[in-house]
Amino acid sequence: MQNKKHVVLVSSGQPSLNPRLVKEADSLAQAGFKVTVLYAYWNAWGTQLDKELLKTKQWQAVRTGGDPETKTFTYLLTRILFKISNWFTRLTGSMLMAEVAIARNSLFLIKKTKTIRADLYIGHYPGALAAVVKAAKKHHKPCGFDAEDFHRKEVNDNENSYDYKLKSYIENKYIPQVNYLSASSVQIGIAYHTIFKKTQPVVLNNVFPKSTLNVTNLVLNDEQPVKLFWFSQVIGPNRGLEYLCKALNLTAISFEVHLLGYCDSDYKTKLQAAYSNITFHPPTHPDNIIEFASQFDIGLALEIGFSVNNNLALSNKIFTYMQAGLAIIASNTEAQEYLLKQHPAIGKVYDNSDIETLASALVYYHQNRNELLLARQAALQLAHQEYNWENESQKFLAIVKKTLAD
């Protein structure tokens, strides 16, 4: 037990809201590593999901930076520091307090991570980047960073915006110091390589372990309305849902729409006014999403490309849909179109600038139920053969072992 290599994963979010972190921690633990996950309070419903998630894990999870229920003073302190540091950074333009301003608990993550002597430190989200680099330097060990998004252009593309300047500063300062960089899509990897020429990002797709679904057991839906499914942590604007409602109203066909995630009452009312046949489902344990999704016909990837990151990202939605045996209808963002062009049998791509192309894709599967079943079977088969965590985890473990060996 004493000879186990120790890996510390650090996130400014919560495990249940960061599936990539959880998959990495699971793979490391299963491969015989000692694993510690440092994370932070983000919201109440994520905390409830964490309680269930962490019961089954073989790794230790440590929350830093307090929370509003059990460690209120620390939580209040982090909020005050976060506000002061952001106020100072915005007002002066100085990045003197950038490491505190980047996330509410970033200062506490730095302090806690540095106290742990490990063999490797891996960061998730910009708020954890300084922590893993500083801890690695203190203990003379390597570190890595997982770029789930193209973070500097995650919120918007304005290079004069505060968000861009802050994240760029953090990335420019710390990414050159990491020993490896992973990215969630080919396109995000290229974007980072363009900035950091000496960095060769390794692509780790947002995939999941193989589901127990069998291709031959998928059932033809030839009588009921076609069931559409979309999910996210939060159901809200700027996600393509309003666009979907408009397209559905063009079809004069009754579709069932199922949305999973947290949704406030005002936005729920707005969507139901736009299209009546929508069912809202509360957030569920991440391990249950694939099974839940498998009851539907089509998975919707409605990214609108509102930012460079949104155009380059390949979200976990598509890979969840694959493992659930759903046909996929995806918008023509660069990353999504690239994937669907490689594998056209799994679904259809529509043009974000032409709402009728989305309506046409929906109508096509309504009218051609056998083709719908074939697309579902192709998606599930592709997930079992290629896009699954069993495959990606080997790439991840290879990176870890190489980094430790160098």
C-alpha positions as CSV (number, residue, x, y, z in Angstrom):
1,M,0.0,0.0,0.0
2,Q,2.9,2.4,0.8
3,N,4.3,2.0,-2.7
4,K,1.1,3.2,-4.5
5,K,1.6,6.3,-6.6
6,H,-0.5,9.1,-5.4
7,V,-2.5,11.3,-7.8
8,V,-4.3,14.4,-6.7
9,L,-7.1,15.8,-9.0
10,V,-8.2,19.3,-8.3
11,S,-11.4,21.0,-9.4
12,S,-13.0,24.3,-8.7
13,G,-16.4,22.6,-9.3
14,Q,-18.1,19.5,-7.8
15,P,-17.6,15.9,-8.7
16,S,-21.2,15.3,-9.7
17,L,-21.0,18.3,-12.0
18,N,-17.7,17.3,-13.5
19,P,-18.0,13.8,-15.1
20,R,-14.5,14.0,-16.7
21,L,-13.0,14.4,-13.2
22,V,-14.9,11.4,-11.9
23,K,-14.0,9.2,-14.8
24,E,-10.3,10.0,-14.4
25,A,-10.4,9.4,-10.6
26,D,-12.2,6.1,-11.1
27,S,-9.7,4.9,-13.8
28,L,-6.7,5.8,-11.6
29,A,-8.2,4.1,-8.6
30,Q,-9.0,0.9,-10.6
31,A,-5.4,1.0,-12.0
32,G,-4.0,0.8,-8.5
33,F,-3.2,4.5,-7.8
34,K,-4.0,6.3,-4.5
35,V,-6.4,9.1,-5.5
36,T,-7.4,12.2,-3.8
37,V,-9.9,14.6,-5.3
38,L,-10.0,18.2,-4.0
39,Y,-13.2,20.2,-5.0
40,A,-15.4,23.0,-4.0
41,Y,-19.1,23.7,-3.2
42,W,-20.9,25.0,-6.2
43,N,-24.6,24.6,-5.5
44,A,-27.1,22.7,-3.3
45,W,-28.5,20.2,-5.8
46,G,-25.0,19.3,-6.9
47,T,-24.1,18.6,-3.2
48,Q,-27.0,16.2,-2.9
49,L,-25.9,14.4,-6.0
50,D,-22.3,14.3,-4.6
51,K,-23.5,12.5,-1.5
52,E,-24.9,9.6,-3.5
53,L,-22.0,9.6,-6.0
54,L,-19.2,9.6,-3.4
55,K,-20.6,6.6,-1.4
56,T,-19.5,4.2,-4.1
57,K,-16.0,5.6,-4.9
58,Q,-12.6,4.1,-4.2
59,W,-11.0,7.5,-3.9
60,Q,-11.0,10.2,-1.2
61,A,-12.9,13.4,-1.9
62,V,-12.1,16.5,0.1
63,R,-14.1,19.7,-0.2
64,T,-12.3,23.0,0.3
65,G,-13.4,26.6,0.7
66,G,-16.4,25.9,2.9
67,D,-20.1,25.8,2.1
68,P,-23.2,27.7,3.2
69,E,-24.5,25.1,5.6
70,T,-21.7,23.5,7.6
71,K,-18.7,25.8,7.1
72,T,-20.4,29.1,6.7
73,F,-17.5,31.4,7.9
74,T,-15.0,29.9,5.5
75,Y,-17.6,30.1,2.7
76,L,-18.4,33.7,3.5
77,L,-14.7,34.5,3.6
78,T,-14.1,33.0,0.2
79,R,-17.0,35.0,-1.3
80,I,-15.6,38.2,0.2
81,L,-12.1,37.5,-1.1
82,F,-13.5,36.6,-4.5
83,K,-15.5,39.8,-4.8
84,I,-12.6,42.0,-3.6
85,S,-10.2,40.4,-6.0
86,N,-12.5,40.7,-8.9
87,W,-13.3,44.3,-8.0
88,F,-9.6,45.1,-7.8
89,T,-8.7,43.3,-11.1
90,R,-11.6,45.0,-13.0
91,L,-10.9,48.5,-11.6
92,T,-7.1,48.5,-12.0
93,G,-6.5,46.1,-14.9
94,S,-3.7,44.6,-12.8
95,M,-3.5,40.8,-12.6
96,L,-1.9,40.9,-9.1
97,M,-4.9,39.1,-7.6
98,A,-5.8,37.0,-10.7
99,E,-5.3,33.6,-8.9
100,V,-7.9,34.6,-6.3
101,A,-10.3,36.2,-8.8
102,I,-10.4,33.2,-11.2
103,A,-12.7,31.1,-8.9
104,R,-14.4,31.5,-5.5
105,N,-12.3,28.9,-3.8
106,S,-9.1,29.1,-5.8
107,L,-7.0,30.5,-2.9
108,F,-8.1,27.6,-0.7
109,L,-7.5,25.1,-3.4
110,I,-3.9,26.4,-3.8
111,K,-3.3,26.2,0.0
112,K,-4.8,22.7,0.4
113,T,-3.2,21.2,-2.7
114,K,0.2,22.4,-1.6
115,T,-0.2,20.6,1.7
116,I,-0.5,17.2,0.0
117,R,2.7,15.4,-1.2
118,A,1.7,13.5,-4.3
119,D,3.4,12.0,-7.4
120,L,1.1,13.8,-9.9
121,Y,-1.3,16.8,-9.7
122,I,-4.1,17.1,-12.4
123,G,-6.3,20.3,-12.7
124,H,-9.8,20.6,-14.0
125,Y,-11.2,24.1,-14.8
126,P,-9.0,27.3,-14.8
127,G,-9.7,27.8,-11.1
128,A,-7.6,24.7,-10.3
129,L,-4.7,25.5,-12.7
130,A,-2.6,27.6,-10.3
131,A,-3.1,25.0,-7.5
132,V,-1.7,22.1,-9.4
133,V,1.3,24.0,-10.8
134,K,2.2,25.5,-7.4
135,A,1.8,22.2,-5.6
136,A,3.9,20.4,-8.3
137,K,6.7,23.0,-8.0
138,K,6.7,22.8,-4.2
139,H,7.0,19.0,-4.2
140,H,9.1,18.8,-7.4
141,K,6.6,16.6,-9.1
142,P,4.8,16.8,-12.5
143,C,1.3,18.2,-13.2
144,G,-1.3,18.1,-15.9
145,F,-4.4,20.1,-16.9
146,D,-7.6,19.0,-18.6
147,A,-9.0,21.6,-21.0
148,E,-12.6,20.5,-21.1
149,D,-13.4,23.8,-22.9
150,F,-11.4,26.5,-24.8
151,H,-11.8,28.5,-21.6
152,R,-10.6,31.9,-22.6
153,K,-13.4,32.1,-25.2
154,E,-16.0,30.1,-23.2
155,V,-18.2,33.0,-22.3
156,N,-17.7,35.2,-25.3
157,D,-15.3,36.0,-28.1
158,N,-14.5,39.6,-27.1
159,E,-10.8,39.7,-26.4
160,N,-11.3,43.0,-24.5
161,S,-13.7,41.4,-22.1
162,Y,-12.8,40.9,-18.5
163,D,-13.5,37.1,-18.6
164,Y,-11.2,36.7,-21.6
165,K,-8.4,38.8,-20.0
166,L,-8.5,37.0,-16.7
167,K,-8.6,33.5,-18.1
168,S,-6.0,34.3,-20.7
169,Y,-3.6,35.6,-18.0
170,I,-4.1,32.4,-15.9
171,E,-3.6,30.1,-18.9
172,N,-0.7,32.0,-20.3
173,K,1.1,31.9,-17.0
174,Y,0.4,28.3,-16.0
175,I,-0.2,26.1,-19.0
176,P,3.4,26.4,-20.2
177,Q,4.4,24.9,-16.8
178,V,2.2,21.8,-17.0
179,N,3.7,18.5,-18.1
180,Y,0.8,17.5,-20.2
181,L,-2.5,19.0,-21.5
182,S,-5.6,17.1,-22.5
183,A,-8.5,18.5,-24.5
184,S,-12.1,17.3,-25.0
185,S,-12.2,17.7,-28.8
186,V,-9.8,17.7,-31.7
187,Q,-10.7,21.3,-32.4
188,I,-10.1,22.5,-28.8
189,G,-6.7,20.7,-28.9
190,I,-5.8,22.6,-32.1
191,A,-6.9,25.9,-30.5
192,Y,-4.6,25.4,-27.5
193,H,-1.7,24.2,-29.7
194,T,-2.0,27.4,-31.8
195,I,-1.4,29.4,-28.7
196,F,1.1,27.2,-26.9
197,K,3.3,25.9,-29.7
198,K,5.3,23.6,-27.5
199,T,2.2,21.9,-26.2
200,Q,0.8,18.8,-27.9
201,P,-2.7,18.3,-26.4
202,V,-4.0,14.8,-26.2
203,V,-7.7,14.4,-27.1
204,L,-9.8,12.7,-24.4
205,N,-13.4,12.6,-25.7
206,N,-16.3,13.2,-23.3
207,V,-17.3,9.6,-23.5
208,F,-18.8,7.2,-21.0
209,P,-18.4,3.5,-20.1
210,K,-20.1,1.1,-22.4
211,S,-23.8,0.7,-21.6
212,T,-25.4,-2.7,-21.1
213,L,-27.8,-2.0,-24.0
214,N,-27.7,-4.4,-26.9
215,V,-28.1,-3.2,-30.5
216,T,-30.5,-5.9,-31.4
217,N,-32.8,-5.1,-28.5
218,L,-33.6,-1.5,-29.6
219,V,-37.3,-1.4,-30.5
220,L,-38.9,0.2,-33.5
221,N,-41.2,3.1,-32.5
222,D,-43.8,2.9,-35.3
223,E,-46.9,4.1,-33.5
224,Q,-46.1,6.6,-30.8
225,P,-44.9,10.2,-31.3
226,V,-41.1,10.5,-31.7
227,K,-39.5,11.2,-28.3
228,L,-36.9,13.9,-28.3
229,F,-34.4,14.2,-25.4
230,W,-32.0,17.0,-24.3
231,F,-30.1,17.3,-21.0
232,S,-27.7,19.6,-19.2
233,Q,-26.9,20.6,-15.6
234,V,-29.1,23.7,-16.2
235,I,-32.0,24.2,-18.6
236,G,-31.7,27.8,-19.7
237,P,-31.5,30.3,-22.6
238,N,-28.8,30.4,-25.2
239,R,-28.8,26.6,-25.5
240,G,-30.8,26.2,-28.7
241,L,-34.1,25.3,-26.9
242,E,-36.0,28.3,-28.2
243,Y,-34.8,27.5,-31.7
244,L,-36.0,23.9,-31.2
245,C,-39.5,25.1,-30.3
246,K,-39.7,27.3,-33.4
247,A,-38.7,24.3,-35.6
248,L,-41.2,22.0,-34.0
249,N,-44.0,24.6,-34.6
250,L,-43.1,24.5,-38.3
251,T,-43.7,20.8,-38.6
252,A,-47.4,20.5,-37.6
253,I,-46.5,17.2,-36.1
254,S,-46.8,16.2,-32.5
255,F,-43.4,15.4,-30.9
256,E,-42.7,14.6,-27.3
257,V,-39.9,16.8,-25.9
258,H,-38.1,15.7,-22.7
259,L,-35.6,18.0,-21.0
260,L,-33.5,16.9,-18.0
261,G,-31.8,19.4,-15.7
262,Y,-32.4,22.2,-13.2
263,C,-34.9,24.8,-14.6
264,D,-36.3,27.8,-12.9
265,S,-40.0,28.4,-13.0
266,D,-39.9,31.5,-15.3
267,Y,-37.9,29.8,-18.0
268,K,-40.0,26.6,-17.7
269,T,-43.1,28.8,-18.3
270,K,-41.5,30.5,-21.3
271,L,-40.6,27.2,-23.0
272,Q,-44.0,25.7,-22.4
273,A,-45.6,28.7,-23.9
274,A,-43.4,28.2,-27.0
275,Y,-44.2,24.5,-27.3
276,S,-46.8,22.8,-25.2
277,N,-45.7,19.1,-25.3
278,I,-42.5,19.5,-23.1
279,T,-41.8,17.3,-20.0
280,F,-39.2,18.6,-17.5
281,H,-37.2,16.1,-15.5
282,P,-35.1,17.0,-12.5
283,P,-31.3,16.4,-12.4
284,T,-30.4,12.8,-11.8
285,H,-27.3,10.9,-10.7
286,P,-24.7,11.1,-13.5
287,D,-24.5,7.3,-13.6
288,N,-28.2,7.1,-14.3
289,I,-28.4,9.4,-17.3
290,I,-27.7,6.8,-20.0
291,E,-30.3,4.4,-18.7
292,F,-32.8,7.3,-18.4
293,A,-32.1,8.5,-21.9
294,S,-32.5,5.1,-23.5
295,Q,-36.3,5.4,-23.3
296,F,-36.3,8.1,-26.0
297,D,-35.7,8.1,-29.7
298,I,-33.5,11.1,-30.6
299,G,-30.9,13.0,-28.7
300,L,-30.6,16.7,-29.5
301,A,-27.3,18.5,-29.6
302,L,-28.5,22.1,-30.1
303,E,-25.3,24.1,-29.6
304,I,-25.7,27.5,-31.2
305,G,-22.1,28.4,-31.6
306,F,-22.4,31.6,-29.6
307,S,-18.7,31.6,-28.8
308,V,-15.5,30.1,-30.2
309,N,-15.6,27.5,-27.5
310,N,-19.2,26.6,-28.1
311,N,-18.3,26.1,-31.8
312,L,-15.2,23.9,-30.9
313,A,-16.6,21.9,-28.0
314,L,-17.9,18.3,-28.4
315,S,-20.1,18.0,-25.3
316,N,-20.8,14.8,-23.4
317,K,-24.4,15.0,-24.7
318,I,-23.6,13.3,-28.0
319,F,-21.7,10.5,-26.4
320,T,-24.4,10.0,-23.9
321,Y,-26.9,9.7,-26.7
322,M,-24.7,7.2,-28.4
323,Q,-24.5,4.9,-25.3
324,A,-28.2,5.3,-24.8
325,G,-28.9,4.1,-28.4
326,L,-30.4,7.4,-29.6
327,A,-30.3,8.8,-33.1
328,I,-28.6,12.2,-33.0
329,I,-29.7,15.5,-34.5
330,A,-26.9,18.0,-34.1
331,S,-26.3,21.6,-35.1
332,N,-23.5,22.4,-37.5
333,T,-20.9,23.7,-35.0
334,E,-17.4,22.8,-36.2
335,A,-16.9,20.0,-33.8
336,Q,-20.3,18.4,-34.1
337,E,-20.3,18.6,-37.9
338,Y,-16.8,17.1,-38.0
339,L,-18.0,14.1,-35.9
340,L,-21.3,13.5,-37.8
341,K,-19.5,13.7,-41.2
342,Q,-17.2,11.0,-40.0
343,H,-20.2,8.9,-38.9
344,P,-23.3,9.9,-41.0
345,A,-25.2,6.8,-40.2
346,I,-25.9,7.9,-36.6
347,G,-28.0,11.0,-37.3
348,K,-28.4,14.3,-39.1
349,V,-26.8,17.7,-38.9
350,Y,-28.8,20.9,-39.4
351,D,-27.8,24.4,-40.2
352,N,-27.9,26.8,-37.3
353,S,-28.7,29.7,-39.7
354,D,-31.7,27.9,-41.2
355,I,-34.4,26.8,-38.9
356,E,-36.1,24.8,-41.6
357,T,-33.2,22.3,-41.8
358,L,-33.9,21.4,-38.1
359,A,-37.6,21.0,-38.9
360,S,-36.8,18.8,-41.9
361,A,-34.5,16.5,-39.9
362,L,-37.3,16.1,-37.3
363,V,-39.9,15.4,-40.0
364,Y,-37.6,12.9,-41.7
365,Y,-37.4,10.6,-38.7
366,H,-41.1,11.0,-38.0
367,Q,-41.9,9.8,-41.5
368,N,-39.1,7.2,-41.7
369,R,-39.3,5.1,-38.5
370,N,-37.1,2.3,-39.9
371,E,-34.4,4.8,-40.7
372,L,-34.8,6.1,-37.2
373,L,-34.2,2.6,-35.8
374,L,-31.2,2.1,-38.0
375,A,-29.6,5.4,-36.8
376,R,-30.2,4.4,-33.2
377,Q,-28.5,1.0,-33.8
378,A,-25.6,2.7,-35.6
379,A,-25.1,5.1,-32.8
380,L,-25.1,2.4,-30.1
381,Q,-22.8,0.2,-32.2
382,L,-20.3,3.1,-32.7
383,A,-20.4,3.8,-28.9
384,H,-19.6,0.2,-28.1
385,Q,-16.8,-0.1,-30.7
386,E,-15.1,3.3,-30.5
387,Y,-16.5,6.1,-28.4
388,N,-16.4,4.7,-24.9
389,W,-14.4,5.3,-21.7
390,E,-13.0,1.8,-21.8
391,N,-11.0,3.1,-24.9
392,E,-10.4,6.7,-23.7
393,S,-9.3,5.6,-20.2
394,Q,-6.4,3.7,-21.8
395,K,-5.2,6.9,-23.5
396,F,-5.6,8.7,-20.2
397,L,-3.7,6.1,-18.2
398,A,-1.0,6.1,-20.8
399,I,-0.5,9.9,-20.4
400,V,-0.3,9.5,-16.6
401,K,2.2,6.7,-16.8
402,K,4.4,8.5,-19.3
403,T,4.2,11.7,-17.3
404,L,5.3,9.9,-14.1
405,A,8.1,8.1,-16.0
406,D,9.6,11.3,-17.6
